[in-house]
Amino acid sequence: MPLIVHWFKAFLLTLAIEQLAAGWALRRDVTWGRRISIIAVCNIASHPAVWLIFPELGAGLGWSRLTTLVLSEVWAFALEALIYALFLGPGQARKAAYVSTLANALSLSMGLGLRALGWI
């Protein structure tokens, strides 16, 4: 399967998981339409780099797969937390970090679990 197809399937799965997780976490703060949009922007901004840029960067720099995974996930968390904070407004950095942590932890763990089971 071409890498871009594999990435796109993973992107759709990640988007679905994070829509549920972050959508639940933001349910009292943001209308449903705005929640869907914010979560989509976060994933569009972070997911391609996690799948397509970081592996190439890590390979070029001699990083292990674990190092590449950890650095790409830290980057995704930070970028998404920043985007959530920008959308949520002043004084919402803690909420933004919480939402990003919840969404990324759930999508990463479910993705790794499904991969270990051979489902993806």
N, C-alpha and C positions, 0 to 999 in steps of 0.2 A: 504494500500500500504506500503511495507517495506520502512524504512527510507532511505536506500541506493538508492532505485529507485526514491524516491521523491527528494533526493539530486541530483541525476544524471540529472533528468529533469530540476531542477533549475540551475544546472551547465551549461547545454547546452544553456538555455535561457540567462543566465548571459554572457556566452562566446559570443553569437551572438550579444547581445546589446553592450558589451564592444568592440567587434571587430569593430562595426560601429562607436562608439563614439571615442575610442582611435585611431582607424585607420584614422578617419578624422583628428583628432588633430595632428597626426604624419605624415600626407601625404607629407609634404614638407621636412621632416627630415630623413625619412627612406624609403627604397624601400618596395614595397608591400609585398614581401615574408618575409622580416625581420620583418615588422609590425605584420603580422599574428603570427609569432613565438614569438615575445616579448609579445604580448597580451596574447597568450596562456600560456606562462610561468608564467606570473603574476597571471592568474586565477587558474592555477594548484597549484601554491604556496599558494594562499590565501583562495580560496573558500572552500576546505574541512574543514579547521579549523573554518571558520565562521559558517558552518552548522553542523559540527559534534563534534568539540572540545569545542567551546565557550558555546553552550547550556548546555553541561554536566558540564563544569567548573562553569558556572553561577548558575546552580541548586545546585551544591555541596557547593558553597559559599553563597547561599541565595540571589543572585542578582535577581532583578526584570527582567522581559523580556525586558523592555526598556533599563535598564543598560547593559544587555547582548548584545542587539542589538547595542547600541552606542559603547561599547568597542570593539566589534568584527568588526564593520565598521571602527573605527579609526585604529585598527590594520591592516585591509585589505588595507586601504588607505596608511598607512605608509610603509608596506611591498611592495606594488606595486609601490609606488613612488621611493623607494630605487632600485627596479629592473629596472624601467624605467631609472633612473639616471645612473645606471651601464651600461646599453646598450647604452644610448645616449652619455655618455662620460663626461669629465670634463667641468664644467661651465654650465651644463644643469639641475641643480637641480630645478630651477623655472619651466622649461618646464615639467620636470618629475612630479612635484607636481600638475601642471595644468592638465596634462593628467590623472593622477590618480584620481583627484577630479572630473573631468568631467565624466570619465568612471564609477566610483563608484556611484556618485550621480544619474546618469541616470539609471544604472542597479538597484539600490536600489529603486528608486522612481517608476520605471516601475514594478518591482517585487511586491512592496507593493500595487500598483494600480491594477494590475492584480489579486492579491490575494483578495483585497477588492471587486472586481467584481465577484469573485468566479470562475475565469477562470483558476486558478492554485491552 
